[in-house]
């Protein structure tokens, strides 16, 4: 069962890109750090002995699990696919925050206490979920709380600094990960965008979610320059936060440089993961159809800088989103790409704040 209410914004906390201006928060606030999982953001609500996922499109759907609890619990996390040592995979709901636990609003508690409620939920979940053996095989959902690293830097001791550097540069994870999240230790849970909740990625992994639109009805497929093919036919759009309208992105770094070959490979790979592959591949037999298949979709884009081309490259279609990033978010990410914050910058700011 699925239900969607477009009038309600996704209630989860939204982090902001760590740029140079926000380094000052490390001198004002105590932080913990965790890896940024490259999964699918979900909130899990357990109420009246039933469980529901809520995704970023505000699509709610019931999970095929029942709980023995008739109270309400609301967890914030991500669905990921973990690689297991024996070579198999498992579906994992990775909890990184708790809003409601057993009917109690815990948003005002410190992060450590909220995570303890998450750990209690994980301990109870293995025995409380009423699943048949057959259903467990069909829906093998596991639960865990994300690992957070607490560090206390001391100017007379380099241990904390070296430990943090290892976390930021050497840690390996059993699932896709593309950066780190710095979370205030003692702040309440903040719904919507939180300026103190900081996301950091290496500059080459920073991305923006753009909505892609065909520029005109008669697409210009006779573009000789392969790098200019998409920029001649498609425009990048963002959400203007002041009135929640879509506007074309005309700020710094606004060129799309994905080539014909890259585009076709992306779309064919995408179709490979869907049913009716033969029919869909036949529908993508011309440049015009390739362009039309992009129109109105949201794409995560990487920024490329090389001798051959400079601009945005389509990375993956965001099936979990139907709106692009806000204009101020794009502006902030672009600044972090053109003037990136490094690991050493983070360590220096934290050191000055100790």
N, C-alpha and C positions, 0 to 999 in steps of 0.2 A: 504494500500500500504506500502510495506517494502523495504528498500534499505540498503545495507551494503557495506562499503568500508574498507577492512582489512588494507589498506595502511596507514590509518589515525588513530592516537591514540585518545582515548577519551580525549576531551579538558578540562574536568572539573578539578578543583583544587583537589589535593589529599593530605590528611592530613598524618602525621606521628605519630607513637606511642610516647606518652610522657614517656621518660625514665629519669633517673637521670641526664644525660648529658644535656638534654634540659630544665631542671628546671631553668637554668641561663637566659633563654629568658624572664622569668617573671620579672627578675630584669632589663631588658633592654627595654622591650616593654609593652605598655598598651594593655590589653586584655579584651574581653568580653567572656562570656561562654554561651553555649546553650546545650540542651540535644542532645545526639547522637541517632537519630531516626533509628530504625531497620527496615527500609523500602527498597524500590527499587530505587536506584540512577538513576535519569533521568535529562536530560536537556530539557527544553521546548523552542522551537523556533516558533515564530509567524511571518510569513512573507507573503506578497501578499494575505492577508486575509485568510490564511490557517495556521493550527497549526500542529507541528510535535514534537514527543518525540524522543530523542536520548538516548539509554541506554549504559551501559558500554561495551557491545559487539560492539559498533558503529552501532547498528541496528537502523535505522531511520524509523519511521512509522507515518503515518498521523493520527491525532486525529479527531474524528467525530464532530468537532466543527469548526465554522467559526467566524472570527473576522471582525469587521467593519473597522479595521485599515489596511492600505496597507503598513505600515512601518515595520521594523524588530525589534523584541524584543527577547532577549535570556536570559533565566532564569535558574539558577542552583537550584536543589532541589531534593525531594524524593516523590515518591508515597507511601502513607501509607493508612491503613484502620483504621479509627477512630471509637471508640465506642461512641455512642450518648446516652444522658441521658435516652431517652425513650426505650433503649434496641436495637435500630437499629444500623446499621453501615453506614459509608459514605466513599467514595473514596476521598482522599484529596491530592492535590499536594502542598507540604509544601516547600515554597521558602526560601532558606537561603542565596542566593546571586543573583546579577544581573550583567550581562556582557554588554548587549546592551539594551537600552530602547528607543523605538520609533525612531530607526535609529541612536541613539547617542551612541558612545562607552563610557561606564562609568566605565571601569575597573580601571582607575587611581584615581577615587574618593575614599574617605574614606568609610569604611564599613557602617556607619550610613547613609550616603547619598545614597549609593547603596540600602540599605534596604528601604529607603523612596520611591525610585522608585518602589520597589517591592510592597509596600503598595498602591501606586497609581495604579499599575496594578491590584491589587486585587479589589480595589474600582471600577475600570472601567470594570472589567471582567464580573461582574454580569449582566450588562446591554448591553455590547458590543457583547457578544457571541450570535450569531444568532442560537438558538436551538428551535426546535418544542417541544411541551409538550411531545410527544411520545419519541423523541430522548433523552430528558432530563431524562426521566424515565429509558431508556435503558443505558444511559451513564451519571450518576449523578456525574460528576466531580466537586469538589469544590476547591477553592484556598485560601491559607492563607500564611502569612509570619511567619516564626518560631520566637519564643520568645528568645531574647538574654538578658542576665542579665549583666548590667554594674555595676561594683563595684569599689569603690575608697577606698582602705585601708588606714587608718591613724593610726599611732602608738599611738596617744593619744585617739583613739576611736575604740572600738571593734565592732561597729555596722556592718561595711562593712564585717569584717571577719566572724561574726556570720551569716549574711545574705547569704554569699557565702557557708558557711558550710551547711546551710539548703538546698540550691539549689543542692549541691552535694550529700546530704544524705537523704533528706526527700521529694523531689518533686515527684508528681505522674502525669502521662500523659495518655491521652485517646488512646494511641497506644503503640506498643512495643518500648522500649528504652533500650539501653544496655551500656550507658556511657555518656561522655560529650566531646564537642569540644571547644577548646579555640582558638579564632580567634583574630588576631591583629586588633586593632581599626583603625589604621591609615595607614595600608599597602594597596597597590593596590591589585586587584584580581590577583592571580597567577595561571596560567594554569599549569597542570601537578603537580608533587610533590613539596610541599612547606614545608621547614623545620620549619617554624614559625607557621604553622597551626597544632595544637597539638590535638591528640585524646587520651583520657584517659578512661580506663575501670578498674573496680575492677579486681584484678589478676585472679580471678576464671572465669571471663567472657572474658578475652583476647583470641582472636582466630587468626588462620592463615588459609588462603585459599591455600590448596595444590592440585596439580593435582595428581590423583591416577593412578598407572599403575600396571598391573599384572607382576610379576617378570620373569616368564618363561611360555612357552607354556603349559606345563603339570603342572597344579596347584596342590599343595600339600594339598589335603583336609583331609588327614588322620592325622592331627595334634591333639594330645590328649589334650594338654594344650589349653584351650579355649582362654586364654588371648594372646596366641602366634599365633592364627589362621591367623589373617590378616597380622601380621608382617612377617610371613613365606611366604606369598603369594603376598603381595603388597608392593610397594615402594612409597615414597612420593617425589614429584618433584616440583621444584620451577623455576622461571624465572631468568636466569643469566643476569643481566642488562647490563653487559659489551658488550654482543653480541646478546642479545634477544633470547638466546637459552634455551631450557629446560634442566635442570640438576637435578640429584637426590640429595635430601637434606641429607647431611652427617654431618651437624653441630651438635651442642649440642641439645639434645632432638629430636631424630629422629625416635622414636619407635611408631608404631601404635598398640594400645591395645584394640580396639573395639572388643567385643566378637561376636561369631556367632549369639547369640540371639539378641543382640542389632542391628547387621547389618540387620538381617531379619526383625525386627520390623521397622527399618528406611525405608527399601525399600518397604515393604508392605504398610506402611503409605503413602509413596510417590505415589505408584501406585493407592492407594485409591482416590487420587486427580486427576487422569488422566482417560481418556476414555479407553475403552477396558480393564477394570480392570480384568475381568475373564481371558482373554487371557494372560495379563501380569503376573498375579499371577501364571498361569500354567507354564509360561516360567521361573519362579523363583522357581523351585521345587528341586533344588540341590545346594550344596555348590559351585560347579563349575560354575553354572549359576549365582549365587549371585556374585561371583568374577568377572565374565565376564561383568556383568552389571555395575560394577564400573569402568572398564578400560577406561582411557582417560577422566574421568569426574573430575570436580573441586568440592572439598568439603571444607566447613568451618569446622575446627577442634578445639575442646577445649582441653586444657592440663589438665590431671588428675594426682593428686598425692595422693596416699593412701597406706595403708599397703598391699592391695591386688595387686595393679598395678600402674605403673607410665608411662605415655606416652600420645600420642594423641588419642582422641576419635572422631570419625566422628559425626558431629552435624547436618548438613543439606547440601544437594546438592545445589551448587550455579548455578541455571539455568540461571542466568543473566550474568555469566562469562564463558569464555572458556580458560582463561589463569590464572595461579596461581599467588600468590604474588611473588614479586622480592626477590632475596636472601638477600639483605640488610634489607628489610622489615621484613622477617622472623627472621633474626638475632636480630633485634631490639625488636620484640615482645617477642622472647624467653628470652631475657635479662630482659624485663619488667615483665615477669612471674616469673622468678627465683629470681629477686631482685626488687619486685614491688614498685612503687611510691604510697604512701598512700595519703589520703585526707589531713592529717596533714602536709605531705611533701609539698603539693601544697600550703597550707595556709602559711606555713613558708616562702617559696620562694617568694610568693606574698607580704608578710609582709615586707620582707627585701628589696623588690623593691620599696616600697612606699616612 
